[in-house]
Amino acid sequence: MAETDFLSFLVDETLKLHKNGGDNLSSLELKLTDYGLSFLKGEFIPQTQMLRFRSPFGILDIPVNWSIFDAQSSDHVVTPKNDTDYLLEVLRKAWFSTLDQILVTHADGFCYIVGLRAGEEYYLHDVLNPQELLRAA
């Protein structure tokens, strides 16, 4: 995944997803659910250049020009030390006050924000390792 930048890969995957008309659960989503991790699933909206997440606290639109999407790798862990866009701070107030960090990643044309509480960073290796993704039966 590190071969291309985050946004380019997400745009390509989104276009493939819409072309195929599929909206199946991704392997990543199955793994996150299996681990009991909280996550938001969003899609790229080309007309507005936003990532739109449907969340328990309403619609969350994030501009794709935020620094978390400029990362050279496709996966970005946001901690209080590198939260330059204050996304972690906002999610702590609106979603879970106990978030220690968030993972921003993508799979199958969707962007995922995974909320990690104390001790859940243990799952990062498995979540980020694509050859360990669960396959749907």
Secondary structure, DSSP 8 states (H G I E B T S, - for coil): -TTS-HHHHHHHHHHHHHHHT-----HHHHHHHHHT-EEEEEEEETTTTEEEEEETTEEEEEETTSGGGS-SSS-EEE-GGG-TT-HHHHHHHHT-TTEEEEEEEEETTEEEEEEEETTGGGGHHHHH-GGG-----
